[in-house]
């Protein structure tokens, strides 16, 4: 006997689904992202409580123990993770979601008599396993537990084709026979497919792959909803799958790449390689005092934040520098590239955390025209997103990627730790232009020194 009637169950699931939709709407803007996240969490809480009230749950102590264990692991990890490691955390969540969906499908197979239900099961097994294994590789690449360069070897395309054939063949046999043993083989083949799918992807493209795998996880969850007869899982999984697909296409477009080129470009040498070789070409370097003079007596300054700023945790210092310049009558804007900070919205959240006003955060489409009127473009820890090779060098890994036109400013100042290239592994010719000055050092420390010098003017 259940504690609530089916009508109430359906109504509560509808409320949860509406919360998920509103959460996605809220997450589309940095200003409302926190509220959207809370609305989504509230919807998930309603769904969880509804499951307990509307189902006859066996082994309740084991279920509660699993929930307590999961909470004990997830809560500290989520609270302690650095903003720079958010893509890795997203990759972990993707993998866990896909793996959980695959395991649920495997356990439901012995009870599935209908052929179409078995189709949903093998789909969940295969896609969930691909997402789990692929997300593990993306985490390892971003965490630099393995090389960020594309991993390719002789015969890889043939091996991938063989794995695909094996996946389709064993999946068809599972649908026909309902064999749990063959389902385990499908699971294993999916894990291998996930590894082979992500290994050839270069480091700069990994965040886009995370978004794609997020879509895979959503599809797996939606299919598991069909397996379990749970409408809310179908709705939630479909929302995740659709939003992940849209985000993947937007990120690929922001980098001027096709999704197929990102996933399989390494086979023809087109994927980013993540070189770490530093250039020895001469550049014009400066000191904090000279940079402070450029900024302090400018009329308009555009700050271009990048991943280096996030790694150095320099967002608060950058915000204080902007406030100090504004107090001197300088017009200051922050130019945000769609993939700055590795993922869309990552840099917006980072700067919002430092209380930078939302109206000061300008997206690429609205700020690019302002660089020609800017006295100084201050590039902090960014490289590829301002690299003119994206426009001038066919065959470059980033050719065709829309960039921030920092080179149009009268003066360009780079805050860089070293002359090592960005994730794309290519030199930035803007560094050698006559209007460009470099200030070497940790981004936060360099900003602090410049800030002190500005205050002393």
N, C-alpha and C positions, 0 to 999 in steps of 0.2 A: 504494500500500500504506500502511495506517495503522499506527501504533505500538502501539495497544491494540485489543483485540477489542471488538465491539459490546456484549458483556455488561458489560465494565468501564466503557464509556462510559455505559451506562444507570445503573450503580451510582453512578458519580461524579456524574452529573446528579441522582440521587436525594439524595445527600449535600448537594449545593448547594441543592436545593429545601428540605431540612430546615433548613439554615442560614438561608435567607431567612425561613422561618416563625418560627424561634427569634429572629431579629433583630427581627421585628415585635413579638413578645411582649416582648422586652427594651425596645424603644422605648416601650412603653406606660407605663413608670415612669421618672421622672428618676433614681432610684437605680440602675437597671440600663441606662440608655440608652447609656452609653459601651460597656459590654460588648456590648449588642445591635448597636451599630454595627460593632464589630470582628468579631462573628460574621457579620454580613451581608457585610462586606468579604472575609472569609475564604471565604465561599461563592462570591462573585463570582470570586475568584482561582482556586478549584478549577474553576469553569465555564470560565474563560478557558484554563487549562492543558489542560483536557479537549478543548477545540476544537482546539488545536494538535496534540494527540496522536491525535485520532480523525478528522481530516480531511485530505484531499489539498489543501493550500493552494497556489494559484498566486500568482505575484507577491508572494512572501514578503517581499522587501526593501521593497516599497511598504507592505505591512501593518505591518511593524515600524516603518517611518518614520512612519506615521500615528499609531501608538501612542506613539512617543517625542514627537512634536509635541503630541499631546493631553495627555500627562503634563506636558510642559514648560509648557503653558498652565494646566492645571487645578490642579496642585499649589500653585503660588504664590498663585493666586487664592483657593483654599480656605483656605490658611494665613493670609492677610492680611486676609480679609474680617472686618469688625466684626460683633459679635453683633447689632447693630441692623440690619445689612444682610442678615441671614440669609434673610428672605423673598425678597429680590431674587435671592440666590444660588439658592434653590430654584426660583424662576421661570426662571432661566437653564437650570438642569439639566432642568427639564420641557421647555422649548423645544427644547433640543439633542436630548433623547431622542425627542421626537415627530418632529422634522425628520429624524433619522437613520433612524427606522423608515420614514418616507415615501420617502426616497431609496432605501433597500434594496428596497422594494416596486416602485418605478419601474424599477430595474435588473433585477428578476426577471420583469417582465411579458413580455418577448420569449420567455422560456422556459416560459411558462405555457400549456398546451394545454387544461387542464380548466376548465370554466366556473366551478365553485365556487372554484377556486383564484384565478381572476380577481376573484371577489366579495371574497375576503379581501384581494386586492391593492388594489382601489379603496377598500375600507374603511380600510385602512392609510394610503393616500394622503390621503384626505379628513380623517380624524381626526388623523393626524400633522401635516398642514398647519395645521389649526385650532389644535392645541396649540402649534405653533411660533409662529405669528403672534400668537395670544392671549397667550402667555407674554411675547413681546416688549413688548406693550402694558402688561401688568401690571408688568414691570420698569421701564418708562419712567415709569409713574404713581408707583410706590413710590420711585423714585430722583428724582422730581420733575423729570424731563427734559421732561415735558409736564404739562398741568393735571391735577389729581387730581379735578376735577369731571366729572360725566357729560358726555360729548360726544354730543349729539343734534342732528339737523337735520331739516328738513321732508322727509318722504318716506322716512325711515330704515326704518320697518317694511315699506314696500313694497319697498325695495331689498333688505332681508334676505329677504323672501319670494321675490323674483326670484333671488337667489343660491342659495337652497335648491332652487328648481325647476331651476336650471342645474346644480347639483351632482348631483341625482338623475338628470337627463336624460343628462348626459355620462358619469356613472358607468355607467348602463345600456348606453350605446353602447360603452364600453370593455369591459364584460363580454361583449358580443355580438361585437365585432370584434377585440379585443386590440390596438387602435391605441395606439402609444406617444405619438403626437401628441395624441390626445384625453386620454390619461393626464396629460400635462403641463397640459392645460386643467383637469382635475380638481384637480391640485395647485394651480394658480393660483386657482381658485374657492375651494378650502379656505383658502388664505391670506387671501383677501378676507373669507370667512366668519369667520375667527378675529379679524380686526380689528373687524368690525362687531359681533361678539358681545361684545367686552370694552370697546370705547369708551364705551358708555352706562353703564358701571358706575362708581359713585362711589368715591372713595378709601378710605373706611372698609370697603367691601365687597371690595376687591381681594384681601386674603388668602384669603377664601373662594373666590374665582374661581381663585386659584393652586391650591388644593386640588382644585377641580373639573377644572382642566386637567391636574393630576397624574393624575387618574383617566383622562382622555382618553389621555394618553401611555401609561399602562399597557395600555389596551385596544388601542392601536395596536401596541405591542410584542407583545402576545399574538397579534394577527392576523398580524404579521410572522413569528411563530414557526410559524403554520400555513403561511405562504408558503414558509418555508425548511425546513419539516419538522423543526423543532427543538422538542422537548417542553419543555425547560427554559425557553425564551423564552415559551412558552404559560403555563407555571406562574408564572414571575416576573411577566409582564405582568398575569396575572389577579390575583395578589396585590396588585400596585400599584393596579390598577383598583378592586378591591373595597375596599381600605383607604382609597384616596382618596375613594371614594364615601361610605363611612361617616364619614370625617373631615369631608367637606363638609356632610353632614347634621347632624353634631354641632355644627359651628361655626355653621351657620345657626340651629340651635335655641338655641345659647348667646346669639345676638343677637336672638332672638325673631322671626326672619324666615323666609320660605320661600325655597327656592333660586330658584324662578321669579320671586319678588318682587325678589330681589337682581339677577338677570340682566336683567329687563325692567321693573323698577320705574320707571326714569327716563322711560319713555314716558307714565306717568301721574303723574309728579312724586313718586314714592315712594322714590327712591334717595337715599342720602346725598350731600350736595353738597360737603362739605369746605370750608365757608366759613372765611375767615381774618380776618374783621372783628372787631376787639377791642371789647368792651363798655366803655362809659363810666359805667356805674352805680356808685355808691359801694359800697365794701366795707370790712370791718374788717381792716386790715393790722397786722402785728406785726414784732418783731425777733427775732434768734436767741436772745437771752437770755431773753425771755419764753416763747418756745416751749420752751426747755430747762427752764424751771421747770415748765411744764405736764407735760412728759414725765418729768422726773426725780422728781417727787413723785406720779406716778400709780401706781396699783396694776396696771392692765392697759392695754397699748397695742397697737393693731392697726395695722400698717403696710400701706398699700395701694400697691404699686408699679405704675407704668404706663410707657408708652412713653417719657415724658420722662426717667425714671430711666435707661432703656437708652441713650437718645441722649447723656446727660451722662456715661455710664459711671460712675454713682454707686453701683453695687451693692456694691462693697467698703466704701465709707463707710457705706452703710445697714447692712451686716452688722456693722461695728464699733460703730455707734450702738446696734444691738440688743444686742450683747454688753455694752456699757457699762451700758445700762439694766438688763439682767438681773443684772449684778454689784451693782446697787443694790436688787435684790429686786423689780424690775418684771417682770411677766409679759408677754412680747412674742411676737406672732404676725405672720406675713405672710399677708395675704389675697390669693389669686390668682384673678383672673377668667379664665374659659376662653380669652378672646381677648386677655388682657393681653400687651403686647409685640408685637401684631399677629398672632401665630400661636399655636395651642395648644402649651403646653410651652416656649415661647420664654422666658417670665419665669422658669420653674422652672430652666431650664438656666443662665440668667444669674445667678440667686442661688446656685445650686449651685456655680458657678464661684467665687463669693465665700465658699464654705465655710459657707453658711447651712445648718444641720441640716435634713434632709428633713422631720423631724417638726414643724418650725416653719412649713413651707409648707402652708397650709390652703386647700383648694379652696372655691369659693363655697358649695357645698351644706352644708359642715360648719362654715363660719365665720360665716355670716350671723346665726345665732342668738346669736353671741358679742358682736356690736356693742352690744347693749343693756347688757351688763355692762362694756363698755370705758369707761375714763375718757377716753381720747384715741384718735381715728382719725387717723393721720398719712398723708395722701394725697400721694404723691410722683410727680409727673409723670403722674397719671391724671386723666381727666375724664369721658368718656362712660360708663365702667363704673361710676360712682357717681352718675350724673345721674338724679335722681328723675323727669325728664320721661319716662323709659321706663315709668313706672307711672301718671303723672298727666296726660299730655298726648296724647290721641288725635290722630293725624295727624302726630305728631313722627316724624322719620326713625328714631328708635330705640325708638318705642313698642312695648311688648311684650318688649323685650330684658331678660332677667334681669340684675339689677345687684347689686353689693355694697352692703349697707345701711349705708354709712358714716354716714349721717345719724342713725342710731339711737344713736350714741355720745354721751356727755355733752359732749365737745368735739371739734370737727373742725378739723384744721390742714391747709391745702393748701400745698404747695410748688410754686409755678408761676413760669414765666419771665415770663408776661404774662397779660392778660385775654383773649387770643385763645381762641376755643372749640376743642373737640377736633375730631377728624376728621369727626364728624357735622355740624359746622357750626352747632350750636345752643348757646344759653346754658345754663349749669348753675345752676339756682335754689338749689342747696345752697350756692353761694358767698355768697349774700346772707342766709342764715339767721343768727339772732342767736348761735348757738353756734359759728359758723365764723370762723376766723382765717386770713389769708393771709400767707405769707412769700414775697416775690417774689425771683427770681434763678435762676441756673443750679442745677439740682437737686443736683449734686455739691458745688458751693460752699456752697449753703445747708445741706446736710447736714453738711459739715465745720465750719461755724460753729456749728451747733446742737450737734454732738458736742463741740467745744471748750468750749462753755458748760456742757454737762452735766458734763463732767469737772471744771469749776471750781466746781460746786455744793458 
